[in-house]
Amino acid sequence: MDGARIIDRLRPDAEGERQDLVEGLFASHARISPKYFYDEMGCALYGAICRLDEYYPTRTEIALFQANRDEIAKAIGPGRQFVDLGAGDCGKAQGWIPFLAPRRYVAVDIAAHEIGKSLARIAPDFPGLPLVGLATDFTHALDLEGVLDGSPALFFYPGSSIGNFTPKEAVRFLSCIKGQCATRPGSTLLVGVDGKKDKALLDAAYDDALGVTAAFNLNVLRHLNARHGFDFDVAAFRHVGFYDEGEGRIEMHLEARRDTAVHVDGRERVFHAGERIHTESSYKYHAAEFEAILGEAGFATIRRWDAPAGGYFVFHAA
């Protein structure tokens, strides 16, 4: 692929990864990291979720970007290095490239298999633009040595994915991004944030009528069976997704339909009927709450654009 290179910095630690998984499964409140959603099947299912009638964040953000494209582009400035965090199919960044005229585009994602396909798809549309795919788990560390130079960069984190962090984790992650900005004076962050809203609307967005989100959630068990040799009976679980108003977050769980067991390294973990495995949280924010998080992370200059109907925000922070 002309003009593109793929850098793999996933640094697999099979033993440590398996230990973390086992610890989560055998905890009294079992959990699985949401990073295991994104095998090839999971990426395809997530793409389908973004097209669902119930899943408003994607289309709301797209409409917000379209309505404010020139103003946001002016605030960012042209010729930056464009770092797309959680790039996936690169579709969200693709619409920005003609407006920002970046000097380099870097697609960052944990799904290494997705990056090459995505860059190959967009490459013909942007001849002459250096394209880089960086496979890494940027939620733990973002190593950009040899990927970026010292010129200003835009860190792009759309889709309200910041909500997958707890508020404290979000501060730590955004502080890391601020550190990357500090080493490249003039760098900024553009981030999409979902707002708190009616519970019924949020519940439907994460438990759609077609069951696509359910398939996405259940696929994590199939992925673990294939990747780690577990023996989950996928049919023994059902998807549960709901908004917890007290915590200000969506929770996704897999709930045992009946007593069932998984066997790991000679150990048995029984899940009794009704017992749940927590697979994801998605925090929602009032605008002032997220502005405070950006400030705590070290960003001093913050600008915000709101969706016309409210309840979704884009922040540009420096």
URQUIPE-V640815 format. One record per backbone hydrogen bond with DSSP energy under -0.5 kcal/mol. CO is the residue of the C=O (numbers start at 1). NH is the residue of the N-H. If there is no record, write none. Layout:
co=[CO	CO]
nh=[NH	NH]
//
This chain:
co=[1	3	5	6	7	7	13	14	15	16	17	18	19	20	21	22	24	24	28	30	33	34	35	37	39	40	41	42	43	44	45	46	48	49	54	55	56	57	58	59	60	61	62	63	64	65	66	68	69	70	71	72	73	80	80	81	81	82	82	83	83	84	84	87	90	91	93	93	94	96	96	97	100	101	103	104	105	105	106	106	107	108	108	109	110	111	111	112	113	114	115	116	117	118	119	120	122	122	123	126	128	130	131	132	132	133	133	134	134	135	136	137	137	141	142	144	144	152	153	153	154	154	155	155	156	157	158	160	161	162	163	166	167	168	169	170	171	172	173	174	175	176	177	178	179	181	181	184	188	189	190	191	192	193	194	198	199	200	201	202	203	204	208	211	212	213	214	215	217	218	218	219	220	221	222	223	224	224	225	232	233	234	236	236	238	240	242	242	243	244	244	248	249	250	251	252	252	253	254	255	256	260	262	262	264	267	268	269	270	271	272	275	277	277	278	280	282	285	286	287	288	289	290	291	292	293	294	295	300	301	303	305	307	311	312	313	314	315	315	316	317]
nh=[4	131	133	8	9	135	17	18	19	20	21	22	23	24	25	26	27	31	30	278	36	37	38	39	43	44	45	46	47	48	49	50	51	52	56	59	60	61	62	63	64	65	66	67	68	69	69	72	73	74	75	76	77	103	104	83	154	84	106	85	156	87	108	90	94	95	96	97	98	99	100	101	79	79	130	82	107	132	84	108	134	86	87	136	112	114	115	116	117	118	119	120	121	122	123	124	125	126	126	129	130	105	5	107	134	7	135	109	136	9	138	140	141	143	144	147	148	81	155	188	83	156	157	190	85	192	161	163	164	165	283	170	171	172	173	174	175	176	177	178	179	180	181	182	183	184	187	187	155	317	157	315	162	313	285	202	203	204	205	206	206	207	211	215	216	217	218	219	220	221	222	223	224	225	226	227	228	230	229	234	236	237	257	258	255	253	244	251	245	248	249	284	244	282	242	279	280	240	277	238	274	271	264	269	267	264	270	262	272	260	275	256	254	279	32	252	250	196	290	291	292	293	294	295	296	297	299	298	302	318	316	314	310	195	307	193	305	191	317	303	189]
//
